[in-house]
């Protein structure tokens, strides 16, 4: 098994972005469910995506050394 982290960089990026997208969808559904209007829902979902993806990339970089 190859232990080179460069070969798995694309896989980790895809997983982090997918996780951010799933979190954004969940946040959008919850915020829309409580009665927020559409621009607020889209803004909150976008902020969740950016925050989750940024946190995931930072955590990956920190843990990878």
Backbone as XML, in Angstrom:
<?xml version="1.0"?>
<chain id="A" units="angstrom">
  <residue number="1" name="UNK">
    <atom name="N" x="0.838" y="-1.172" z="0.000"/>
    <atom name="CA" x="0.000" y="0.000" z="0.000"/>
    <atom name="C" x="0.883" y="1.236" z="0.000"/>
  </residue>
  <residue number="2" name="UNK">
    <atom name="N" x="0.491" y="2.196" z="-0.795"/>
    <atom name="CA" x="1.251" y="3.428" z="-0.919"/>
    <atom name="C" x="0.893" y="4.368" z="0.228"/>
  </residue>
  <residue number="3" name="UNK">
    <atom name="N" x="1.890" y="4.866" z="0.913"/>
    <atom name="CA" x="1.653" y="5.770" z="2.038"/>
    <atom name="C" x="1.860" y="7.221" z="1.655"/>
  </residue>
  <residue number="4" name="UNK">
    <atom name="N" x="2.057" y="7.503" z="0.366"/>
    <atom name="CA" x="2.262" y="8.865" z="-0.098"/>
    <atom name="C" x="0.951" y="9.641" z="-0.023"/>
  </residue>
  <residue number="5" name="UNK">
    <atom name="N" x="0.959" y="10.775" z="0.678"/>
    <atom name="CA" x="-0.271" y="11.549" z="0.847"/>
    <atom name="C" x="-0.658" y="12.304" z="-0.417"/>
  </residue>
  <residue number="6" name="UNK">
    <atom name="N" x="0.265" y="12.492" z="-1.338"/>
    <atom name="CA" x="-0.048" y="13.207" z="-2.576"/>
    <atom name="C" x="-1.048" y="12.433" z="-3.429"/>
  </residue>
  <residue number="7" name="UNK">
    <atom name="N" x="-1.011" y="11.125" z="-3.359"/>
    <atom name="CA" x="-1.908" y="10.338" z="-4.201"/>
    <atom name="C" x="-3.344" y="10.373" z="-3.700"/>
  </residue>
  <residue number="8" name="UNK">
    <atom name="N" x="-3.552" y="10.642" z="-2.431"/>
    <atom name="CA" x="-4.901" y="10.675" z="-1.874"/>
    <atom name="C" x="-5.454" y="12.085" z="-1.723"/>
  </residue>
  <residue number="9" name="UNK">
    <atom name="N" x="-4.740" y="13.080" z="-2.184"/>
    <atom name="CA" x="-5.177" y="14.472" z="-2.018"/>
    <atom name="C" x="-6.521" y="14.722" z="-2.697"/>
  </residue>
  <residue number="10" name="UNK">
    <atom name="N" x="-6.714" y="14.213" z="-3.894"/>
    <atom name="CA" x="-7.973" y="14.395" z="-4.606"/>
    <atom name="C" x="-9.139" y="13.691" z="-3.937"/>
  </residue>
  <residue number="11" name="UNK">
    <atom name="N" x="-8.874" y="12.527" z="-3.384"/>
    <atom name="CA" x="-9.931" y="11.792" z="-2.689"/>
    <atom name="C" x="-10.367" y="12.545" z="-1.440"/>
  </residue>
  <residue number="12" name="UNK">
    <atom name="N" x="-9.407" y="13.047" z="-0.669"/>
    <atom name="CA" x="-9.752" y="13.808" z="0.532"/>
    <atom name="C" x="-10.496" y="15.087" z="0.176"/>
  </residue>
  <residue number="13" name="UNK">
    <atom name="N" x="-10.072" y="15.766" z="-0.881"/>
    <atom name="CA" x="-10.754" y="16.982" z="-1.302"/>
    <atom name="C" x="-12.198" y="16.688" z="-1.683"/>
  </residue>
  <residue number="14" name="UNK">
    <atom name="N" x="-12.415" y="15.614" z="-2.423"/>
    <atom name="CA" x="-13.772" y="15.240" z="-2.822"/>
    <atom name="C" x="-14.633" y="14.907" z="-1.604"/>
  </residue>
  <residue number="15" name="UNK">
    <atom name="N" x="-14.087" y="14.194" z="-0.640"/>
    <atom name="CA" x="-14.850" y="13.850" z="0.558"/>
    <atom name="C" x="-15.187" y="15.083" z="1.394"/>
  </residue>
  <residue number="16" name="UNK">
    <atom name="N" x="-14.254" y="16.006" z="1.508"/>
    <atom name="CA" x="-14.492" y="17.220" z="2.285"/>
    <atom name="C" x="-15.547" y="18.087" z="1.610"/>
  </residue>
  <residue number="17" name="UNK">
    <atom name="N" x="-15.472" y="18.239" z="0.291"/>
    <atom name="CA" x="-16.462" y="19.041" z="-0.424"/>
    <atom name="C" x="-17.832" y="18.373" z="-0.370"/>
  </residue>
  <residue number="18" name="UNK">
    <atom name="N" x="-17.877" y="17.066" z="-0.494"/>
    <atom name="CA" x="-19.148" y="16.355" z="-0.385"/>
    <atom name="C" x="-19.754" y="16.536" z="1.006"/>
  </residue>
  <residue number="19" name="UNK">
    <atom name="N" x="-18.932" y="16.443" z="2.030"/>
    <atom name="CA" x="-19.413" y="16.668" z="3.398"/>
    <atom name="C" x="-19.928" y="18.086" z="3.591"/>
  </residue>
  <residue number="20" name="UNK">
    <atom name="N" x="-19.234" y="19.061" z="3.019"/>
    <atom name="CA" x="-19.702" y="20.445" z="3.099"/>
    <atom name="C" x="-21.019" y="20.644" z="2.376"/>
  </residue>
  <residue number="21" name="UNK">
    <atom name="N" x="-21.179" y="19.989" z="1.233"/>
    <atom name="CA" x="-22.436" y="20.095" z="0.485"/>
    <atom name="C" x="-23.588" y="19.453" z="1.251"/>
  </residue>
  <residue number="22" name="UNK">
    <atom name="N" x="-23.343" y="18.314" z="1.861"/>
    <atom name="CA" x="-24.394" y="17.640" z="2.636"/>
    <atom name="C" x="-24.784" y="18.496" z="3.843"/>
  </residue>
  <residue number="23" name="UNK">
    <atom name="N" x="-23.814" y="19.085" z="4.507"/>
    <atom name="CA" x="-24.111" y="19.961" z="5.646"/>
    <atom name="C" x="-24.889" y="21.195" z="5.198"/>
  </residue>
  <residue number="24" name="UNK">
    <atom name="N" x="-24.550" y="21.753" z="4.029"/>
    <atom name="CA" x="-25.256" y="22.925" z="3.517"/>
    <atom name="C" x="-26.704" y="22.592" z="3.171"/>
  </residue>
  <residue number="25" name="UNK">
    <atom name="N" x="-26.927" y="21.430" z="2.572"/>
    <atom name="CA" x="-28.291" y="21.011" z="2.248"/>
    <atom name="C" x="-29.099" y="20.827" z="3.525"/>
  </residue>
  <residue number="26" name="UNK">
    <atom name="N" x="-28.501" y="20.186" z="4.510"/>
    <atom name="CA" x="-29.202" y="19.969" z="5.778"/>
    <atom name="C" x="-29.526" y="21.299" z="6.456"/>
  </residue>
  <residue number="27" name="UNK">
    <atom name="N" x="-28.582" y="22.230" z="6.451"/>
    <atom name="CA" x="-28.827" y="23.536" z="7.060"/>
    <atom name="C" x="-29.912" y="24.293" z="6.301"/>
  </residue>
  <residue number="28" name="UNK">
    <atom name="N" x="-29.889" y="24.211" z="4.982"/>
    <atom name="CA" x="-30.913" y="24.875" z="4.186"/>
    <atom name="C" x="-32.301" y="24.324" z="4.456"/>
  </residue>
  <residue number="29" name="UNK">
    <atom name="N" x="-32.405" y="23.016" z="4.581"/>
    <atom name="CA" x="-33.706" y="22.393" z="4.873"/>
    <atom name="C" x="-34.204" y="22.812" z="6.243"/>
  </residue>
  <residue number="30" name="UNK">
    <atom name="N" x="-33.333" y="22.790" z="7.233"/>
    <atom name="CA" x="-33.741" y="23.166" z="8.592"/>
    <atom name="C" x="-34.169" y="24.625" z="8.649"/>
  </residue>
  <residue number="31" name="UNK">
    <atom name="N" x="-33.397" y="25.504" z="8.041"/>
    <atom name="CA" x="-33.718" y="26.923" z="8.100"/>
    <atom name="C" x="-34.996" y="27.223" z="7.321"/>
  </residue>
  <residue number="32" name="UNK">
    <atom name="N" x="-35.189" y="26.559" z="6.197"/>
    <atom name="CA" x="-36.428" y="26.751" z="5.440"/>
    <atom name="C" x="-37.627" y="26.196" z="6.214"/>
  </residue>
  <residue number="33" name="UNK">
    <atom name="N" x="-37.417" y="25.111" z="6.931"/>
    <atom name="CA" x="-38.486" y="24.480" z="7.703"/>
    <atom name="C" x="-38.988" y="25.384" z="8.828"/>
  </residue>
  <residue number="34" name="UNK">
    <atom name="N" x="-38.093" y="26.166" z="9.415"/>
    <atom name="CA" x="-38.520" y="27.042" z="10.508"/>
    <atom name="C" x="-39.150" y="28.331" z="10.002"/>
  </residue>
  <residue number="35" name="UNK">
    <atom name="N" x="-39.224" y="28.508" z="8.692"/>
    <atom name="CA" x="-39.985" y="29.616" z="8.139"/>
    <atom name="C" x="-39.190" y="30.791" z="7.612"/>
  </residue>
  <residue number="36" name="UNK">
    <atom name="N" x="-37.919" y="30.638" z="7.371"/>
    <atom name="CA" x="-37.126" y="31.739" z="6.828"/>
    <atom name="C" x="-37.435" y="31.917" z="5.342"/>
  </residue>
  <residue number="37" name="UNK">
    <atom name="N" x="-37.232" y="33.135" z="4.844"/>
    <atom name="CA" x="-37.465" y="33.376" z="3.425"/>
    <atom name="C" x="-36.312" y="32.809" z="2.591"/>
  </residue>
  <residue number="38" name="UNK">
    <atom name="N" x="-36.497" y="32.797" z="1.273"/>
    <atom name="CA" x="-35.538" y="32.130" z="0.387"/>
    <atom name="C" x="-34.138" y="32.755" z="0.411"/>
  </residue>
  <residue number="39" name="UNK">
    <atom name="N" x="-33.984" y="34.079" z="0.330"/>
    <atom name="CA" x="-32.621" y="34.630" z="0.376"/>
    <atom name="C" x="-31.868" y="34.290" z="1.669"/>
  </residue>
  <residue number="40" name="UNK">
    <atom name="N" x="-32.571" y="34.285" z="2.778"/>
    <atom name="CA" x="-31.938" y="33.918" z="4.048"/>
    <atom name="C" x="-31.526" y="32.461" z="4.042"/>
  </residue>
  <residue number="41" name="UNK">
    <atom name="N" x="-32.385" y="31.613" z="3.496"/>
    <atom name="CA" x="-32.073" y="30.188" z="3.415"/>
    <atom name="C" x="-30.841" y="29.937" z="2.550"/>
  </residue>
  <residue number="42" name="UNK">
    <atom name="N" x="-30.806" y="30.578" z="1.389"/>
    <atom name="CA" x="-29.654" y="30.388" z="0.496"/>
    <atom name="C" x="-28.366" y="30.947" z="1.099"/>
  </residue>
  <residue number="43" name="UNK">
    <atom name="N" x="-28.467" y="32.079" z="1.782"/>
    <atom name="CA" x="-27.292" y="32.651" z="2.436"/>
    <atom name="C" x="-26.763" y="31.773" z="3.548"/>
  </residue>
  <residue number="44" name="UNK">
    <atom name="N" x="-27.675" y="31.230" z="4.338"/>
    <atom name="CA" x="-27.253" y="30.361" z="5.436"/>
    <atom name="C" x="-26.654" y="29.063" z="4.912"/>
  </residue>
  <residue number="45" name="UNK">
    <atom name="N" x="-27.256" y="28.506" z="3.863"/>
    <atom name="CA" x="-26.712" y="27.275" z="3.281"/>
    <atom name="C" x="-25.334" y="27.529" z="2.664"/>
  </residue>
  <residue number="46" name="UNK">
    <atom name="N" x="-25.164" y="28.661" z="1.999"/>
    <atom name="CA" x="-23.861" y="29.004" z="1.427"/>
    <atom name="C" x="-22.799" y="29.220" z="2.485"/>
  </residue>
  <residue number="47" name="UNK">
    <atom name="N" x="-23.193" y="29.903" z="3.552"/>
    <atom name="CA" x="-22.240" y="30.125" z="4.643"/>
    <atom name="C" x="-21.860" y="28.811" z="5.311"/>
  </residue>
  <residue number="48" name="UNK">
    <atom name="N" x="-22.828" y="27.916" z="5.439"/>
    <atom name="CA" x="-22.533" y="26.604" z="6.022"/>
    <atom name="C" x="-21.572" y="25.827" z="5.140"/>
  </residue>
  <residue number="49" name="UNK">
    <atom name="N" x="-21.790" y="25.886" z="3.816"/>
    <atom name="CA" x="-20.888" y="25.194" z="2.899"/>
    <atom name="C" x="-19.468" y="25.749" z="2.994"/>
  </residue>
  <residue number="50" name="UNK">
    <atom name="N" x="-19.345" y="27.067" z="2.949"/>
    <atom name="CA" x="-18.009" y="27.668" z="3.012"/>
    <atom name="C" x="-17.326" y="27.391" z="4.348"/>
  </residue>
  <residue number="51" name="UNK">
    <atom name="N" x="-18.084" y="27.495" z="5.428"/>
    <atom name="CA" x="-17.510" y="27.243" z="6.745"/>
    <atom name="C" x="-17.115" y="25.788" z="6.936"/>
  </residue>
  <residue number="52" name="UNK">
    <atom name="N" x="-17.991" y="24.885" z="6.533"/>
    <atom name="CA" x="-17.696" y="23.456" z="6.680"/>
    <atom name="C" x="-16.536" y="22.998" z="5.817"/>
  </residue>
  <residue number="53" name="UNK">
    <atom name="N" x="-16.502" y="23.499" z="4.575"/>
    <atom name="CA" x="-15.408" y="23.128" z="3.674"/>
    <atom name="C" x="-14.084" y="23.718" z="4.150"/>
  </residue>
  <residue number="54" name="UNK">
    <atom name="N" x="-14.124" y="24.970" z="4.573"/>
    <atom name="CA" x="-12.895" y="25.600" z="5.086"/>
    <atom name="C" x="-12.371" y="24.906" z="6.330"/>
  </residue>
  <residue number="55" name="UNK">
    <atom name="N" x="-13.283" y="24.565" z="7.227"/>
    <atom name="CA" x="-12.883" y="23.847" z="8.439"/>
    <atom name="C" x="-12.330" y="22.468" z="8.094"/>
  </residue>
  <residue number="56" name="UNK">
    <atom name="N" x="-12.959" y="21.783" z="7.169"/>
    <atom name="CA" x="-12.486" y="20.452" z="6.773"/>
    <atom name="C" x="-11.100" y="20.494" z="6.146"/>
  </residue>
  <residue number="57" name="UNK">
    <atom name="N" x="-10.884" y="21.485" z="5.269"/>
    <atom name="CA" x="-9.563" y="21.606" z="4.640"/>
    <atom name="C" x="-8.486" y="21.982" z="5.656"/>
  </residue>
  <residue number="58" name="UNK">
    <atom name="N" x="-8.819" y="22.868" z="6.582"/>
    <atom name="CA" x="-7.852" y="23.247" z="7.623"/>
    <atom name="C" x="-7.538" y="22.074" z="8.539"/>
  </residue>
  <residue number="59" name="UNK">
    <atom name="N" x="-8.565" y="21.318" z="8.908"/>
    <atom name="CA" x="-8.344" y="20.157" z="9.776"/>
    <atom name="C" x="-7.507" y="19.108" z="9.061"/>
  </residue>
  <residue number="60" name="UNK">
    <atom name="N" x="-7.763" y="18.901" z="7.788"/>
    <atom name="CA" x="-6.979" y="17.921" z="7.018"/>
    <atom name="C" x="-5.501" y="18.348" z="6.940"/>
  </residue>
  <residue number="61" name="UNK">
    <atom name="N" x="-5.286" y="19.641" z="6.693"/>
    <atom name="CA" x="-3.913" y="20.135" z="6.617"/>
    <atom name="C" x="-3.221" y="20.024" z="7.980"/>
  </residue>
  <residue number="62" name="UNK">
    <atom name="N" x="-3.951" y="20.331" z="9.047"/>
    <atom name="CA" x="-3.377" y="20.250" z="10.396"/>
    <atom name="C" x="-3.048" y="18.812" z="10.749"/>
  </residue>
  <residue number="63" name="UNK">
    <atom name="N" x="-3.942" y="17.885" z="10.453"/>
    <atom name="CA" x="-3.716" y="16.486" z="10.828"/>
    <atom name="C" x="-2.673" y="15.816" z="9.951"/>
  </residue>
  <residue number="64" name="UNK">
    <atom name="N" x="-2.538" y="16.278" z="8.711"/>
    <atom name="CA" x="-1.560" y="15.674" z="7.804"/>
    <atom name="C" x="-0.138" y="16.101" z="8.151"/>
  </residue>
  <residue number="65" name="UNK">
    <atom name="N" x="0.000" y="17.149" z="8.897"/>
    <atom name="CA" x="1.325" y="17.543" z="9.349"/>
    <atom name="C" x="1.863" y="18.667" z="8.575"/>
  </residue>
</chain>
